Amino acid sequence: MSRARCARRPKLGSKITTARARFSRVPPRKARAVADLIRGLTVAEADQQLALLHRPSAAPVIRNLLKSAVANARESEALGDRDPEELIIGEIMIDGGPVTKRYRPRAMGRATVIRKRTAHVTINLYTQV
């Protein structure tokens, strides 16, 4: 990890909650581009970023998952009297899911494969130190 990235990485406290979306119909490569933008931000800052971001396939999926993580934090006793909007996105992981294959006819009787990729998205929210 570069020095600049380490310098802006916030100090994380205890892990509060986790939210997971599995089999999301968004390619992992597109979801990782969005995840890299919001990693290390507070929930409020990340929500603003996602609201203004034009990535029609990945941004709504990650934004809904972030809302789910905040709702999980409100329901858990680990949050205490803290505001859930002040939590930090400490980890956001995008893993590839199963690939659905479709076939498209091509010239001279051939066929090519269309791969419809899915992703498993996990968000972990932490407190600030």
C-alpha positions as CSV (number, residue, x, y, z in Angstrom):
1,M,0.0,0.0,0.0
2,S,1.3,3.4,-0.9
3,R,2.3,6.0,1.7
4,A,-0.4,8.5,0.6
5,R,-3.1,5.8,0.9
6,C,-1.8,4.8,4.4
7,A,-1.8,8.5,5.4
8,R,-5.5,9.0,4.6
9,R,-6.6,5.7,6.0
10,P,-8.5,6.3,9.2
11,K,-7.8,4.6,12.5
12,L,-10.5,2.0,13.0
13,G,-12.1,1.2,16.4
14,S,-14.2,-1.8,17.0
15,K,-16.3,-3.6,14.3
16,I,-20.0,-2.8,14.7
17,T,-21.8,-4.6,12.0
18,T,-21.7,-6.4,8.7
19,A,-24.0,-6.4,5.7
20,R,-23.7,-8.8,2.8
21,A,-25.4,-8.9,-0.6
22,R,-24.9,-12.2,-2.5
23,F,-25.5,-13.0,-6.1
24,S,-25.9,-9.3,-7.1
25,R,-26.3,-8.9,-10.9
26,V,-23.4,-6.5,-11.2
27,P,-20.0,-7.5,-12.6
28,P,-17.3,-7.5,-9.9
29,R,-15.0,-5.3,-11.9
30,K,-17.6,-2.5,-12.0
31,A,-18.4,-2.9,-8.3
32,R,-14.8,-2.8,-7.3
33,A,-14.4,0.6,-9.0
34,V,-17.2,2.0,-6.8
35,A,-16.0,0.2,-3.7
36,D,-12.5,1.9,-4.0
37,L,-14.2,5.3,-4.0
38,I,-16.0,4.8,-0.7
39,R,-13.6,2.7,1.3
40,G,-12.4,4.5,4.4
41,L,-15.2,7.2,4.3
42,T,-17.9,7.8,6.9
43,V,-21.4,6.5,6.1
44,A,-22.6,10.1,5.4
45,E,-19.8,10.9,3.0
46,A,-20.1,7.6,1.2
47,D,-23.8,8.1,0.7
48,Q,-23.2,11.5,-0.8
49,Q,-20.6,10.0,-3.1
50,L,-22.9,7.2,-4.2
51,A,-25.8,9.6,-4.8
52,L,-23.7,11.7,-7.3
53,L,-21.9,8.8,-8.9
54,H,-23.0,7.7,-12.4
55,R,-22.4,4.0,-12.4
56,P,-25.9,2.7,-13.1
57,S,-25.2,-1.0,-12.5
58,A,-23.0,-0.9,-9.3
59,A,-23.9,2.3,-7.4
60,P,-27.5,1.4,-6.5
61,V,-26.5,-2.1,-5.3
62,I,-23.8,-0.7,-3.0
63,R,-25.9,2.2,-1.8
64,N,-28.7,-0.2,-0.8
65,L,-26.3,-2.4,1.0
66,L,-24.8,0.6,2.8
67,K,-28.3,1.5,4.0
68,S,-28.8,-2.1,5.2
69,A,-25.6,-2.0,7.1
70,V,-26.7,1.2,8.9
71,A,-30.0,-0.4,9.7
72,N,-28.2,-3.4,11.1
73,A,-26.0,-1.0,13.2
74,R,-29.1,0.7,14.6
75,E,-30.6,-2.6,15.7
76,S,-27.5,-3.9,17.4
77,E,-26.6,-3.1,20.9
78,A,-22.9,-2.6,20.0
79,L,-23.6,0.9,18.7
80,G,-24.6,2.4,22.0
81,D,-25.4,6.1,21.9
82,R,-23.3,6.8,18.8
83,D,-24.8,8.2,15.6
84,P,-24.7,5.5,12.8
85,E,-23.9,8.2,10.2
86,E,-20.5,8.6,11.9
87,L,-19.4,5.0,11.4
88,I,-16.6,4.3,9.0
89,I,-16.6,1.8,6.1
90,G,-13.5,0.0,7.2
91,E,-13.8,-3.0,4.8
92,I,-15.8,-3.4,1.6
93,M,-15.0,-6.6,-0.3
94,I,-16.2,-7.5,-3.7
95,D,-15.9,-11.2,-4.6
96,G,-17.0,-12.9,-7.8
97,G,-20.1,-15.0,-7.8
98,P,-21.3,-17.6,-10.3
99,V,-21.3,-16.8,-14.0
100,T,-24.4,-17.4,-16.0
101,K,-23.6,-18.3,-19.6
102,R,-25.7,-17.3,-22.6
103,Y,-25.0,-17.9,-26.3
104,R,-25.3,-15.5,-29.2
105,P,-25.4,-16.5,-32.8
106,R,-22.5,-15.2,-35.0
107,A,-21.5,-15.4,-38.6
108,M,-21.1,-18.7,-40.5
109,G,-23.1,-20.8,-38.0
110,R,-20.8,-20.1,-35.0
111,A,-21.8,-19.0,-31.5
112,T,-20.1,-16.9,-28.9
113,V,-20.5,-17.0,-25.1
114,I,-22.0,-14.1,-23.2
115,R,-20.9,-14.2,-19.6
116,K,-23.4,-12.6,-17.2
117,R,-21.3,-12.1,-14.0
118,T,-22.5,-11.8,-10.5
119,A,-20.8,-10.5,-7.3
120,H,-20.9,-11.0,-3.6
121,V,-20.5,-7.7,-1.8
122,T,-19.6,-7.4,1.9
123,I,-19.5,-4.1,4.0
124,N,-18.0,-3.9,7.5
125,L,-18.7,-0.8,9.5
126,Y,-16.3,0.3,12.3
127,T,-16.3,3.0,14.9
128,Q,-13.8,5.9,14.9
129,V,-10.9,5.8,17.3
